[in-house]
């Protein structure tokens, strides 16, 4: 029980330092659920715990989505400051 209390304190401290306004709690994609009734595996900053996610998208899905990149600059060779 003491480990659970220490873990909860560490989790709350990391959530407070992550940003007081809003912390995104991602669900963990897992076939097994060893959490108490009403809770599910979730993660904040890579720490997995039992809780209630604030989004339905997993962290892995967020990172897998391609980030749009800017267009490649079409600059003549030797020209500076081309956009």
ZAKEVEX-499112 format. One record per atom (N, C-alpha, C): residue number from 0; residue in one letter; atom name; y, z, x. Coordinates in steps of 0.2 Angstrom, whole numbers, padded with zeros to 4 digits, always signed. Layout:
<sites>
+-----+------+------+-------+-------+-------+
: pos : code : site :    py :    pz :    px :
+-----+------+------+-------+-------+-------+
: NUM :    A :   CA :     Y :     Z :     X :
...
+-----+------+------+-------+-------+-------+
</sites>
This chain:
<sites>
+-----+------+------+-------+-------+-------+
: pos : code : site :    py :    pz :    px :
+-----+------+------+-------+-------+-------+
:   0 :    X :    N : -0006 : +0000 : +0004 :
:   0 :    X :   CA : +0000 : +0000 : +0000 :
:   0 :    X :    C : +0006 : +0000 : +0004 :
:   1 :    X :    N : +0006 : +0003 : +0010 :
:   1 :    X :   CA : +0012 : +0004 : +0015 :
:   1 :    X :    C : +0013 : -0003 : +0017 :
:   2 :    X :    N : +0008 : -0007 : +0019 :
:   2 :    X :   CA : +0009 : -0014 : +0021 :
:   2 :    X :    C : +0013 : -0018 : +0016 :
:   3 :    X :    N : +0011 : -0017 : +0010 :
:   3 :    X :   CA : +0014 : -0021 : +0004 :
:   3 :    X :    C : +0022 : -0019 : +0004 :
:   4 :    X :    N : +0023 : -0013 : +0005 :
:   4 :    X :   CA : +0030 : -0010 : +0004 :
:   4 :    X :    C : +0034 : -0013 : +0010 :
:   5 :    X :    N : +0032 : -0013 : +0016 :
:   5 :    X :   CA : +0035 : -0016 : +0022 :
:   5 :    X :    C : +0036 : -0024 : +0021 :
:   6 :    X :    N : +0031 : -0027 : +0019 :
:   6 :    X :   CA : +0031 : -0034 : +0018 :
:   6 :    X :    C : +0037 : -0036 : +0013 :
:   7 :    X :    N : +0037 : -0032 : +0007 :
:   7 :    X :   CA : +0042 : -0033 : +0002 :
:   7 :    X :    C : +0049 : -0032 : +0005 :
:   8 :    X :    N : +0050 : -0027 : +0009 :
:   8 :    X :   CA : +0057 : -0026 : +0012 :
:   8 :    X :    C : +0059 : -0031 : +0017 :
:   9 :    X :    N : +0054 : -0034 : +0021 :
:   9 :    X :   CA : +0055 : -0039 : +0025 :
:   9 :    X :    C : +0057 : -0046 : +0021 :
:  10 :    X :    N : +0053 : -0047 : +0016 :
:  10 :    X :   CA : +0055 : -0053 : +0012 :
:  10 :    X :    C : +0062 : -0052 : +0008 :
:  11 :    X :    N : +0064 : -0046 : +0006 :
:  11 :    X :   CA : +0070 : -0046 : +0003 :
:  11 :    X :    C : +0076 : -0046 : +0008 :
:  12 :    X :    N : +0074 : -0044 : +0014 :
:  12 :    X :   CA : +0079 : -0045 : +0019 :
:  12 :    X :    C : +0080 : -0052 : +0021 :
:  13 :    X :    N : +0075 : -0056 : +0022 :
:  13 :    X :   CA : +0075 : -0063 : +0024 :
:  13 :    X :    C : +0079 : -0067 : +0018 :
:  14 :    X :    N : +0077 : -0065 : +0012 :
:  14 :    X :   CA : +0081 : -0068 : +0006 :
:  14 :    X :    C : +0088 : -0067 : +0006 :
:  15 :    X :    N : +0090 : -0061 : +0008 :
:  15 :    X :   CA : +0097 : -0059 : +0008 :
:  15 :    X :    C : +0101 : -0063 : +0014 :
:  16 :    X :    N : +0098 : -0064 : +0019 :
:  16 :    X :   CA : +0101 : -0067 : +0025 :
:  16 :    X :    C : +0101 : -0075 : +0024 :
:  17 :    X :    N : +0096 : -0077 : +0020 :
:  17 :    X :   CA : +0096 : -0085 : +0018 :
:  17 :    X :    C : +0102 : -0087 : +0014 :
:  18 :    X :    N : +0105 : -0083 : +0011 :
:  18 :    X :   CA : +0111 : -0085 : +0007 :
:  18 :    X :    C : +0111 : -0081 : +0000 :
:  19 :    X :    N : +0116 : -0077 : -0001 :
:  19 :    X :   CA : +0116 : -0073 : -0006 :
:  19 :    X :    C : +0117 : -0076 : -0013 :
:  20 :    X :    N : +0120 : -0082 : -0013 :
:  20 :    X :   CA : +0121 : -0085 : -0019 :
:  20 :    X :    C : +0115 : -0088 : -0023 :
:  21 :    X :    N : +0111 : -0091 : -0019 :
:  21 :    X :   CA : +0104 : -0094 : -0022 :
:  21 :    X :    C : +0099 : -0095 : -0017 :
:  22 :    X :    N : +0093 : -0093 : -0018 :
:  22 :    X :   CA : +0088 : -0094 : -0013 :
:  22 :    X :    C : +0083 : -0098 : -0017 :
:  23 :    X :    N : +0081 : -0104 : -0014 :
:  23 :    X :   CA : +0075 : -0108 : -0017 :
:  23 :    X :    C : +0069 : -0105 : -0015 :
:  24 :    X :    N : +0065 : -0104 : -0020 :
:  24 :    X :   CA : +0058 : -0101 : -0019 :
:  24 :    X :    C : +0053 : -0107 : -0021 :
:  25 :    X :    N : +0050 : -0109 : -0017 :
:  25 :    X :   CA : +0045 : -0115 : -0018 :
:  25 :    X :    C : +0038 : -0113 : -0020 :
:  26 :    X :    N : +0035 : -0116 : -0024 :
:  26 :    X :   CA : +0028 : -0114 : -0026 :
:  26 :    X :    C : +0023 : -0117 : -0020 :
:  27 :    X :    N : +0018 : -0114 : -0019 :
:  27 :    X :   CA : +0013 : -0116 : -0014 :
:  27 :    X :    C : +0007 : -0120 : -0018 :
:  28 :    X :    N : +0006 : -0126 : -0015 :
:  28 :    X :   CA : +0000 : -0130 : -0018 :
:  28 :    X :    C : -0006 : -0127 : -0016 :
:  29 :    X :    N : -0010 : -0123 : -0020 :
:  29 :    X :   CA : -0016 : -0120 : -0018 :
:  29 :    X :    C : -0021 : -0120 : -0024 :
:  30 :    X :    N : -0027 : -0121 : -0023 :
:  30 :    X :   CA : -0032 : -0120 : -0028 :
:  30 :    X :    C : -0034 : -0113 : -0030 :
:  31 :    X :    N : -0033 : -0109 : -0025 :
:  31 :    X :   CA : -0034 : -0101 : -0026 :
:  31 :    X :    C : -0028 : -0098 : -0027 :
:  32 :    X :    N : -0028 : -0093 : -0032 :
:  32 :    X :   CA : -0023 : -0088 : -0033 :
:  32 :    X :    C : -0025 : -0081 : -0033 :
:  33 :    X :    N : -0023 : -0078 : -0028 :
:  33 :    X :   CA : -0025 : -0071 : -0027 :
:  33 :    X :    C : -0020 : -0066 : -0029 :
:  34 :    X :    N : -0015 : -0069 : -0033 :
:  34 :    X :   CA : -0009 : -0065 : -0035 :
:  34 :    X :    C : -0010 : -0061 : -0041 :
:  35 :    X :    N : -0006 : -0056 : -0042 :
:  35 :    X :   CA : -0007 : -0052 : -0049 :
:  35 :    X :    C : -0005 : -0057 : -0055 :
:  36 :    X :    N : -0007 : -0055 : -0061 :
:  36 :    X :   CA : -0006 : -0059 : -0067 :
:  36 :    X :    C : +0001 : -0060 : -0068 :
:  37 :    X :    N : +0003 : -0066 : -0069 :
:  37 :    X :   CA : +0010 : -0067 : -0070 :
:  37 :    X :    C : +0014 : -0070 : -0064 :
:  38 :    X :    N : +0011 : -0069 : -0058 :
:  38 :    X :   CA : +0014 : -0072 : -0052 :
:  38 :    X :    C : +0009 : -0077 : -0049 :
:  39 :    X :    N : +0012 : -0081 : -0044 :
:  39 :    X :   CA : +0009 : -0086 : -0041 :
:  39 :    X :    C : +0011 : -0087 : -0034 :
:  40 :    X :    N : +0007 : -0090 : -0029 :
:  40 :    X :   CA : +0009 : -0090 : -0022 :
:  40 :    X :    C : +0015 : -0094 : -0022 :
:  41 :    X :    N : +0020 : -0092 : -0018 :
:  41 :    X :   CA : +0027 : -0095 : -0017 :
:  41 :    X :    C : +0029 : -0094 : -0010 :
:  42 :    X :    N : +0034 : -0097 : -0008 :
:  42 :    X :   CA : +0036 : -0097 : -0001 :
:  42 :    X :    C : +0044 : -0097 : +0000 :
:  43 :    X :    N : +0046 : -0093 : +0005 :
:  43 :    X :   CA : +0053 : -0093 : +0007 :
:  43 :    X :    C : +0053 : -0093 : +0014 :
:  44 :    X :    N : +0056 : -0098 : +0017 :
:  44 :    X :   CA : +0057 : -0099 : +0024 :
:  44 :    X :    C : +0050 : -0098 : +0028 :
:  45 :    X :    N : +0045 : -0101 : +0025 :
:  45 :    X :   CA : +0038 : -0101 : +0028 :
:  45 :    X :    C : +0034 : -0095 : +0027 :
:  46 :    X :    N : +0037 : -0090 : +0023 :
:  46 :    X :   CA : +0033 : -0084 : +0022 :
:  46 :    X :    C : +0030 : -0085 : +0015 :
:  47 :    X :    N : +0023 : -0084 : +0014 :
:  47 :    X :   CA : +0020 : -0085 : +0008 :
:  47 :    X :    C : +0019 : -0078 : +0005 :
:  48 :    X :    N : +0021 : -0078 : -0001 :
:  48 :    X :   CA : +0020 : -0071 : -0005 :
:  48 :    X :    C : +0018 : -0073 : -0012 :
:  49 :    X :    N : +0017 : -0068 : -0016 :
:  49 :    X :   CA : +0016 : -0068 : -0023 :
:  49 :    X :    C : +0023 : -0067 : -0027 :
:  50 :    X :    N : +0025 : -0072 : -0031 :
:  50 :    X :   CA : +0031 : -0072 : -0034 :
:  50 :    X :    C : +0032 : -0077 : -0039 :
:  51 :    X :    N : +0038 : -0078 : -0041 :
:  51 :    X :   CA : +0040 : -0083 : -0046 :
:  51 :    X :    C : +0044 : -0089 : -0043 :
:  52 :    X :    N : +0042 : -0095 : -0043 :
:  52 :    X :   CA : +0046 : -0100 : -0039 :
:  52 :    X :    C : +0052 : -0102 : -0044 :
:  53 :    X :    N : +0057 : -0104 : -0040 :
:  53 :    X :   CA : +0063 : -0106 : -0044 :
:  53 :    X :    C : +0064 : -0114 : -0045 :
:  54 :    X :    N : +0059 : -0117 : -0042 :
:  54 :    X :   CA : +0058 : -0124 : -0043 :
:  54 :    X :    C : +0051 : -0126 : -0044 :
:  55 :    X :    N : +0050 : -0132 : -0046 :
:  55 :    X :   CA : +0043 : -0134 : -0048 :
:  55 :    X :    C : +0040 : -0139 : -0042 :
:  56 :    X :    N : +0045 : -0141 : -0037 :
:  56 :    X :   CA : +0043 : -0145 : -0032 :
:  56 :    X :    C : +0041 : -0141 : -0026 :
:  57 :    X :    N : +0035 : -0143 : -0022 :
:  57 :    X :   CA : +0033 : -0139 : -0017 :
:  57 :    X :    C : +0037 : -0141 : -0011 :
:  58 :    X :    N : +0038 : -0136 : -0006 :
:  58 :    X :   CA : +0042 : -0138 : +0000 :
:  58 :    X :    C : +0039 : -0144 : +0004 :
:  59 :    X :    N : +0032 : -0145 : +0004 :
:  59 :    X :   CA : +0029 : -0151 : +0007 :
:  59 :    X :    C : +0032 : -0157 : +0004 :
:  60 :    X :    N : +0032 : -0157 : -0003 :
:  60 :    X :   CA : +0035 : -0163 : -0007 :
:  60 :    X :    C : +0042 : -0164 : -0005 :
:  61 :    X :    N : +0046 : -0159 : -0004 :
:  61 :    X :   CA : +0053 : -0160 : -0002 :
:  61 :    X :    C : +0054 : -0163 : +0004 :
:  62 :    X :    N : +0050 : -0161 : +0009 :
:  62 :    X :   CA : +0050 : -0164 : +0016 :
:  62 :    X :    C : +0047 : -0171 : +0016 :
:  63 :    X :    N : +0043 : -0173 : +0012 :
:  63 :    X :   CA : +0039 : -0179 : +0012 :
:  63 :    X :    C : +0044 : -0185 : +0010 :
:  64 :    X :    N : +0049 : -0183 : +0006 :
:  64 :    X :   CA : +0053 : -0188 : +0003 :
:  64 :    X :    C : +0058 : -0191 : +0008 :
:  65 :    X :    N : +0058 : -0198 : +0009 :
:  65 :    X :   CA : +0062 : -0201 : +0014 :
:  65 :    X :    C : +0069 : -0200 : +0013 :
:  66 :    X :    N : +0073 : -0198 : +0018 :
:  66 :    X :   CA : +0080 : -0197 : +0018 :
:  66 :    X :    C : +0083 : -0204 : +0018 :
:  67 :    X :    N : +0088 : -0206 : +0014 :
:  67 :    X :   CA : +0092 : -0212 : +0015 :
:  67 :    X :    C : +0096 : -0212 : +0021 :
:  68 :    X :    N : +0095 : -0218 : +0024 :
:  68 :    X :   CA : +0099 : -0218 : +0031 :
:  68 :    X :    C : +0105 : -0223 : +0030 :
:  69 :    X :    N : +0110 : -0222 : +0034 :
:  69 :    X :   CA : +0116 : -0227 : +0033 :
:  69 :    X :    C : +0114 : -0234 : +0036 :
:  70 :    X :    N : +0118 : -0239 : +0034 :
:  70 :    X :   CA : +0116 : -0246 : +0036 :
:  70 :    X :    C : +0118 : -0246 : +0043 :
:  71 :    X :    N : +0114 : -0251 : +0047 :
:  71 :    X :   CA : +0115 : -0252 : +0054 :
:  71 :    X :    C : +0121 : -0256 : +0055 :
:  72 :    X :    N : +0125 : -0254 : +0060 :
:  72 :    X :   CA : +0132 : -0257 : +0061 :
:  72 :    X :    C : +0130 : -0264 : +0064 :
:  73 :    X :    N : +0134 : -0269 : +0061 :
:  73 :    X :   CA : +0134 : -0276 : +0064 :
:  73 :    X :    C : +0140 : -0277 : +0068 :
:  74 :    X :    N : +0139 : -0275 : +0075 :
:  74 :    X :   CA : +0145 : -0275 : +0079 :
:  74 :    X :    C : +0143 : -0281 : +0085 :
:  75 :    X :    N : +0148 : -0284 : +0086 :
:  75 :    X :   CA : +0148 : -0289 : +0092 :
:  75 :    X :    C : +0147 : -0285 : +0099 :
:  76 :    X :    N : +0143 : -0288 : +0103 :
:  76 :    X :   CA : +0142 : -0285 : +0109 :
:  76 :    X :    C : +0148 : -0283 : +0113 :
:  77 :    X :    N : +0149 : -0277 : +0116 :
:  77 :    X :   CA : +0155 : -0276 : +0120 :
:  77 :    X :    C : +0161 : -0273 : +0115 :
:  78 :    X :    N : +0161 : -0273 : +0109 :
:  78 :    X :   CA : +0166 : -0271 : +0105 :
:  78 :    X :    C : +0165 : -0263 : +0103 :
:  79 :    X :    N : +0171 : -0259 : +0104 :
:  79 :    X :   CA : +0170 : -0252 : +0103 :
:  79 :    X :    C : +0173 : -0250 : +0096 :
:  80 :    X :    N : +0171 : -0245 : +0094 :
:  80 :    X :   CA : +0173 : -0242 : +0087 :
:  80 :    X :    C : +0171 : -0246 : +0081 :
:  81 :    X :    N : +0166 : -0250 : +0082 :
:  81 :    X :   CA : +0163 : -0254 : +0076 :
:  81 :    X :    C : +0160 : -0250 : +0071 :
:  82 :    X :    N : +0161 : -0251 : +0065 :
:  82 :    X :   CA : +0158 : -0247 : +0059 :
:  82 :    X :    C : +0154 : -0251 : +0055 :
+-----+------+------+-------+-------+-------+
</sites>
